[in-house]
Structures are given as structure tokens and as C-alpha cells.
């Protein structure tokens, strides 16, 4: 009888665990970076860095609780709480409340804030989204597709954002305009991408008015406004500082060779007299039998204005996702 009660208790415990809808995913990477400056008086560097991210999702029906944890070498010890939000639905309206990263793009860096609220619904194929936060800002976005063209318009407290994308004869086109109410502070990007004979090609042109700087993070490069930083989260060790009015153009070509992905990216920064900068980046990525991915990247930086930033950079990375 005691054995039967024990078996029943264990079975009940196992059932309760299996019913809990909780998932944990994440990623980790370690990097060795050697920076060799062209200027003899500059100090070369050798750095070992690591970056660990964990995402915990708990779900009950159509409601989710998401918690993100991260640990980087150049930050304080311990895991930092990053994304933390709840998603659910009320009738036909989807809601999201908490703190989350809005993502990077060509013209602006990502940002995260507490007390954010987002609600969206779809009416006759048109998606309407309302975003707000504890700070004095809100936005309404209308988006949809027609005839193969995707478009969205966001009306914000400080301006407007327009996005249009489509594909014509295998060539993808994307336009993004971030228009500010502040004079001379508009930014925009236009990207063209496609594939020719197994080679993937992408080209982007990013423009900034004289009163604003590009601080986006994308395949074109990780850039940061040298005169204004929104928070400590915006200070990125590997970001390259840009001045107001500087424009960016970039071309990327990648292809598969013998199980490797080989990519070359050329990025040119200009727009301010005497501050032209060129980045040439060559990367080889290979999946390993261990489940990790190895990537070797070699980058050269040539700055017409300041020889202190001219450098050759070798970065070796071991990364895994789970």
C-alpha cells in the first residue's frame, strides 16, 4: 500500500512538471580580439570577451511572460535583467506590457525602457498599433501589404517614421525614413539586395542631416553618435563614433564555399570634410561538429582625418545557440 501511495505521489509530481509550459533558450559567444594600430605610439590590444544571453518564457494559454538575462565581459558582474514583459490578448486586441528592446536598424540604435505598453489589432488587412511608455511619448503605426508592397507609417511624438519594401524580379528593395520635428535631424536608408550565381549581394545608402548622427547597428556597421548618448546601454565598446551629418554607404557580398560562409563588406563613411573613413571586413564562418559555430573576421580601418584610429583587427569567435 505504501509503495502504491509513493508511486501515485511521484506520478502526480511528474504530471505537474510536464504541464508547466516553460521554455529556456539562449546563446553564448567568446571572442579573442587583437587590434594592431598603424600609429606606432598607439597601444595594441588583446582582449578576451564573453557574452551570454538567456530567454525564459512561461506560457498559459495565449498569455506569455518573457524574461531575458544577459552577461557581458565589459559590464558589471552577474546577470543583468533585460527584456521582461507580458503578452496577452483582449478580444481581438493583442497587448504587450513591460520592458523590451525595440531592435536595431540602419539609422538608429536599439533602446530599452521600463513601463512600455503596446496594443495592436488588424482591421480588413490593415494592422494598427498603439505604443506608449511611462515617459511622455506615444505613437500610432498603420501597416499593411498591397500588390507585393509592404508599407508602414508611424506618427510619433517627436516626428514620423516611414518604411516601404518590395521585391521586383528577385531584387529586394527597402526604404526607411526617420523624420524628426527638430530641424535638420532627418535620417534615411535605402537597401537593395539580391543573388547572382550563388553570390548574395547587398547595398545600402544611409543619409543623415547636418543636425543628427547615424547611430544604427546593422551589417553595414555598428555606429554611435559621438556627441550624444541616450543611456549607458547606448555606449558600445565596438561601436564607431560618427559626427552629425556623416553619411554611410556599404556593399556586402557573401557565398558558400566548402561548407564555409565567406563574406566581404566594404563600408565608407563620409559627409563631413576631412572625416572620410573606410572599413574593409572579411569574414569566414563555419559550423562545427560540436554544435558551435566558429567565425574569423579580419577588419581594416582607414581614417583620413585621424591616424589614431587606423588599425587592423582580427576577431576569433566561438558561438553557440540552444
N, C-alpha and C positions, 0 to 999 in steps of 0.2 A: 504493500500500500504506500509506504514511504517513497519507494522508487517511482511509483506511478505519479505521485504528487510532485516529485522532483522533476520528472520528465515534462510534466504539464507546465511547471513553472518556467523551465528553460525554453520550452516551445513558445510560451506567451511572450517571453523576453525577446526571442528571435523575431517573432511576428511584429512586435512594436518597432524594432530596429529597421526591419525591411519596409515598414510603412512610412518611415520618416524619409521625405523626399529632399535629401540634402546632397549637393554635389560640390566637389572641390577640384578646381583646375588651376593651372598656373604655368609659370615659365621661369627659367633662370639662365643667366649667362655670366661667364667670366671672361675678362679681357686683359690682354697684355698689350700695352701701347708704348711704342718708342717714338719720340719726337726729336728729330735732328734739325736744329735751326741752322739756317745758312749763315747767319751773323756769328762770327767767332766769339763775341762777348756774351752771347745768349747761352743760357744753361740748358743743355739737352735733358730730356726727362725719360724715365722708365717707370711706368705705372701698372700696377695690378689692380683691377677693379671687378666688383661683382654686383649683380642686380637680380633680386629675387622678387617675384610677384605671385600672390595667391588670391584666388577669387572663390568665395564661398557663397553658394546660392541655396536658399531654403525656399521651398515651394509648397503652397497649399491651394489646390485648385488653380485658378487663374491669377493668384496673388504670389508675388515673389519678394523675397528680402535678399539684397545683394550687398556683400561686404568685400572690399578689396584691401589687401595688405601689401606693403612693399618695403623692401630694404635695399638701399644703395650704399656703396662704399663711402661716398663723399657726403653722406648725411649722418645725423646723429645715430647712435647705436639703438638697436631694437627695430621692430616692425612698425611702420607708420600706417595709420588708418587713412586710406584714401577714399575711393568710392564707397558710399554707404547710402543706399536708397531703397524705397519700397515701390513696387509697381503693382497696379491692380486695374480694375475696370468698374465703372458705374454705368449700367445700361450700355449704350454704345460709345461711351467716352473712356479712353484709356488715360490713366493718371500715373504720374511719377513724382515722388517727393523725396528730398534728401540732398545729397551732395554727390556730384559726378563730374567727370572730365568731359568737356564738350568736343574734344578731338582737335588734331592739328590739320592745317591745310597750307596752301602755298603762301597766303598773305598774312596769316595771324597764327600765333601760338595757342596752345590749349590753355584752358583755365578751369579752375575748380572753386566752388563756393558753397558754403552751407546755406540751408534754407531755400533750396531751389524747388520750384514747382513747375510741372509741365502737364498739359492736358491736350489730347488730340482726338479728333473724330473724322470720319470720312463721309462726305455727302455727295452722291452722284459722281463718284470717282475723284472728287477733289478733297484732299486732306487739309484740314485746318488745325493748326497747333497754336496754343497759347502758352508762353513761357513767362515766369516771373520769379523773383527772388526776394529775400529779406531786404536787400539793398534796393534803392529807388530805381528799378529798371524792369521793363516788361517788353514783350514782343509778340507779334502775331504773324504767323507764317502760313501762306497758302501755296500748296504744291500739287502737282499732278502731271499726267502724261497725255500727249495728243499727237497722233501721227508719227510716233517714234521719237518725239522730242520731250525730254524731261525738263520741267521748269519749276522754280520756286521763287517766291518773293516774300521777304521778311521785313516788316516795319518795326523798327526798334526805337527805343527812347533816344538814342544818340545818332540815328541815321537809318539806313536801309541796306539790305543785302539781296543780291540777285544772283541766281545760279541757273544756267541753261546747259544741257548736254544732249548729245545725239550721236548716232553712228551712221556714216554715209559710205557705202561701198567698202566696208571693212575698216574705215578710218574713224576713230572716236574723237569727238570734239567736246571740250568742256570750257565754259566761261564762268568766271566768278568775279563779281564786283562787290566791294565793301565800301559803300559811300557814307561818309560822315557828315554830320551837320556842321562840324568845325571846318573852317576854310582851309583849302589846300591839304586835305587829310584823307583823300580817297585812295584806295588800293584796289588792284585788279589783277587777274591772271587769266591766261588762255592756254590750254593744253591740247596738243594734237598727238595721238598715239595710234600705232598700228603694227602690223607684222609683215615682213617681206622676206621670203625664202628662209623662214625659220628664225629670223632675227627680229626681236621685238624692239621697236623704236618709239621713243617719247621725246617730245619737245615742249618746253613751257617758257612763256614770257611773263614776268611778274613786274608790274609797274607800281611805283609809289609817288604820290605828290610831294611837293617840297616841304610840307609841314608834317610828314609822317614817315616812319621807317617800317620796312618789312620785318616781321618777327615770326615768320612761319617756319614750320618744321615738316619737311617732305623729302621725297627722293632727290629734289633739287639741292637740298642742303638744310642745315639747321642754323637758322639766323635769329638774331636778337637785337632789339632796339638798344643802341648803346647809350642813349640819353634818358631812357625811361623804362623802369621795370615795375610791373604791377604788384608783384609779391616775391617772396623768396622762392616760390615754386617756379617763377619765370627765369630764375638765374640758372642757366645750364652750363655745366663745365665745358662741354664740347661745342657750344654754340659760337658762331662767328658774329661779332658785333657789326651792325650796319648803321650808317648815318641816315638822317632824313633825306629823302629824295633819291636814294640809290635804287637802281633797278637791277633785276636779275634775269638772266636767260640761261637755260640749261638744256643739254641734249644727252639722252641716255640710250645705249644700245646693249642688249643682253641676248644670250643664246645658250643652248645646252651643248656641252662638249664632253664626251666620255664620262657621263654621269655627274659632271660638274655644271654649275650655272656660272657663266662668265659674264661680267658686266663692266662697262666703261661709262663713266659720267663726266661730262665737261660742263663746268658752271662758270659763268662770267658775271661779275658784279661791277656795275658802273653807275653813272648818274651824277656823281659829284666830281668836279675837276681834281685830278691827281689821286683819285682813290680807286682806280680800276684794280680788280683782284681776279685771279684765275685759279680755279680748283680743277685738278685732274685726278679722278679716282678710279682705280682698277681693283675689282673685287672678284674673288673666286669662292664659291660656296659649294659644299659637298655634304650630303647626308652620310652619317657613319652607321656602321652595323650596331653600335651600342645604343642607337636611338637618338643620339645627339646630332647636331649639325656644326660643322667646322667652317669658319669663314676667315679668309685672309684678305685684308684690304690695304692697299698702298695708295697714299694721297700726297700730292704735291700742291703747295700753296705758294703763289707768287703775287705779291702786293706791290703795285707801282709806287705807292706813297711811303710805306713803312717797311724797311727791310727786316725789322724785328719780328715780323710775323711770317716771313718766308721760311718754309720748312718742308721736310719730307717726313711723312708719318706712316708707320707700319702698325697695323692693328690686327691682332690674332684673337679670334673669338670662338668660344665653345658654348653652344646654346642648346637648351632642351625645352620642350613643351610637354605638358602632361595634363 
